[in-house]
């Protein structure tokens, strides 16, 4: 591959791990790093076992030094600041002229802060949160919403194509994260309606497969309906994107709305429903477990 890059990928969880592997499949030289060494080792064993030319960095410094591009997929604002900022952060260790792409869902404020620091250190930065969940990461079909300069995007776009079905440059730094907040608000509303629709169909003793066939071809259709109707009806909620993370994302959206003077009453209500499911022990169940806040229907 003539345009192969030396890439460091920080954060090898259910999203970052497959994304890093796609970069290796595209011909790049990929070094993975994770704060939990065991997870980094498991990632290496899996993809090295598939014959991919991946390696792991035993330290953050080892992972990022010499990299043309550094990517991350971490947890929250605090995690991102700890890994990227300060004298011992990755931005300080990256070589001048290199590019940083962040796929973590965080606040627009910290993305703008990171972009400012990157510019001071003569580096490029793109905030690029993703949508599509674990399946999208594994299949290389993520939708990516980006904030950053045209110059940074010109470099980042071809790299992200390794695991994306859609890449949209929204605007300046922080715009990608602000768009992800909109994305999560929309998903929350859809899941709330879908949860009530499933319960109503069950209470009406309808054939769930035939209901799905009928309504998924009309205006009610959505990705969530196509992919989660049957699993929600069956009480199966092991599909990657945990409620803990959804609530983190909704907190970002609600904070952005407050700052903009916008009311999001439905989102506030859905967030309370998610809190109820957490109290029921559903923290690590995926976001479609929202239906659990509604009592189950007897057969």
N, C-alpha and C positions, 0 to 999 in steps of 0.2 A: 504494500500500500504506500504510494508515493507521498501522500499527505498524512501519514501516521504521526500521532502526537504522543508525547510522554504525558500520561494522565494519572493524577492521584484522585481517588474517590474516597471521601470521608463519610463513614456511616454505612454499614453493610447490612441493614435490616431487611424487612420484607419488601421494601421498595428499592432502597439503594443497592442491595446485593444483586438483584437481577439487572438493574440498569447498568451497573459496572460491568457485568458480564457481557451485555450487549455491546458495550464499547470495545471490549476485547475481541468479540466476534467481528466487529467492523475493522479490525486490524490495528487498533491502537495498543500501545504498551501501557497496561493498567496496573497500578499499584493500589491495593486496597488498604484501608486503615479503619479501625473501629476502637472506640474507647474500651470496649470489652474484648479482650484478646481472644477469648474462646469463640466469639462470634466471627472474628476475622479468620481464625483458623478453620472454622467450619465452612466459611465462604471459599477459602482457598482450596480446601480438600474437595469440595463439590465441583468447582469449575476447573480446577487443575485436572481433576479426574475426567472431565469432559474433553481434555486436550487443549484448553485455552491457555494462552501464555500469560497468566496472571501471576502476580506476586503480592506479598503483604509487606507493609512497612511496620517494623517493630516499634517505631516511635512516630509521632506526628512529624517531626523534623525529617526523618528518613523518608517518609511518604511524600512530602511536598517539595523538598529541595530538588531543583532541577526539572520540576514538572512544567510543561508548557501550559497546562490547564489543570485546575483543581476544582473538583465538584464536591458538593456535600448534600447529604440528606439526613438530617439530625432530628432533634426532638422539638425544641421550643426556643424562644428568644434567649433564655439563659444558656442553654446548651450551645447555641450558635455563637454567642459572645465569648464563651469560655474557649471554644475551639479556634475561633477565627481572629479575635481581637487581642490587643496587648502585645507586650514584647515577646511573649512566648507563643503567640497565636500564629495560625497558618499564614495570615496575610503578611506578617512581618518576615516570614521565612521564604515566601515565594519570590521568584526572581522578577526583576523589573520587566515590564512588557507582557507578563503572563496574564492569563484570564481566570477569573473565579466565577463559577456558576453555582448558585444555591438553589436546590430543589426542596429545601425545608419549607413548610408552611409556618410563617412567622408574621410578626407585625410589619406593616410598611415602614414604620419608624426605624426599626433596626436594619432593614434592608437599605434605607437611605443612609444610615450611619455607616454601614459597611462600605457602601459605594463611595462615600466621602473619604474614608480612610484609604481605600484602594487607590483613589485618584491621587491622594497625597503621596502615596508610595509608588506612583507611576505604574499602576496595574489596572486592569479592566474588571468590571463586575456586572453580573446580570442576576437579578432575582427572578427565579423561574419555577414557581410552585407548579405542581402537576395535578391532574385529575385523571381518574381511570382505575385507581385502586391497585391492589396487588396483582390482579389479573392483567391489568394494563401494563404494569411494569414487567411482568414475566413474558407477556406476548409482544412487547415493544410497540404498544399502541396507545401510549399516553397522550393526553392533550396538555400542552404546556403554555402557560400565560406568562409573558416576560416583561420585565422592566429594565431599562438600561439604555445606554447610548447606541446610536446606529453602528458605531465602530465596534463596540463590544458584541452586538448582535451578529455582525457580519462574521465574526469568528465562532460565536456560540452556536448559531443555527445549524451549520453542517455537523457539528459534534452531536447535538441533541437528536438529530435525525435517526441516530442508531436505535433509539427506543421510543420515538414519537410518531403518532399518526397525524398530529396537528400541532404547529408551533405558531403562536401569534405574538408579535411585538406590540404590546399595548401602549407603552409610552416610556417616560423617564423612570429612574430608579424608584422602586416602591410600587409602581403601577401593577406589576405582576401580582404582588401580594394583595393589593386592594381588590384586584379582580378575583383572586382566589376566595376572598371573603364573600364576594357576591356569589360565587359558585356554591359555597357551602350553605349560604342562606337559601338558595334555590333548591338544593338537595334536601335540606331539612324540611322544607314545605312539602316537597313531593313525597317524602317518606311518611310524613304525618298523614297526608291524605290516603296514601297507599295502605297504611296500617289500618285506618278506619274502614277502607273499602274491603280489605281482606276479612276483617271481623264481621262486617255486615253480610258479606257473602256466606260466611260460615254460619252465622245466626239464622240466615234464610234457608239453610240446608241446600245450597246450590252445588252443582258439580263444579268444583274449583277450576278444573282444566278447561271446561267449556266456557266458564265466565272469562277466563284469561283469553281464550281464543276470540271471544266476542268483542271484548272491550279493548284489547291491545291493538286492534286494527283501526281504531277511531281516535278521537281527540284525547282520550285518557292515556294513550300510549306514552311510555317513557322508558329510559334505560333501566330504571329501578324496577318498573313493572315487568319488563322482559326478563330480567335477571334475578329478581328477588321475590316475586309474587309466590312462586311455589315453595321456596325455602322459608319464607315468612309464615306461610300457612302450615308448614311442617314443623315449625319451631327450630329451624337450623340457622345458626348465626355465627359460623366460623369462616368468614370470608375476608379476613385481613385488616380492614380499617376499623380499629377499635373505637368504642364509644368514648373512652378517655380522650382520644385524639380529636374526635368530632366535637366534644365539648371545648377542648382547647381552641379549635378553629372558630367555633361559634362565639367564644369569648372575644376573640380578635375582631370578629364582625360586629359584635355589639358595641365594643369600644370604639371602633371606627364610626359606627352610626351615631353614637353619642357625641363624638367630636364634630361630626358633620351636622348635628342637629336634626337627625332623621330618626323616626320611630320605627321599630321593627317588632310589632306586637306578636306576630305569629312566631317569629324566631325566638323571642323571649319565652313564649309558651312551650315551644318544642324543646328548648334548652331545659326547662323545668321537667318536662317528661323524661328527658335523658337522665337528669339527676335522679329521678325516681327509679329508673332501670339500674343505675349505678348502685343505689341503695339495696336493690334486689340481687346484687352480686354480678351485674352484667358489664363491669368495667371493660373487660377485654373481649367481649362479644362485638361483632361488627355493627355498624350503624343501623342496619335494618332491624336490629333487636329493639328498636323504638317501639315496635308493636307490643312488647311485653308490658308496657304501661297500661294497656287495655286488658281487662280480664279475659281469660280464655273462654271459648264458647263450647258448651257441652254438645256432644254429637247427638 
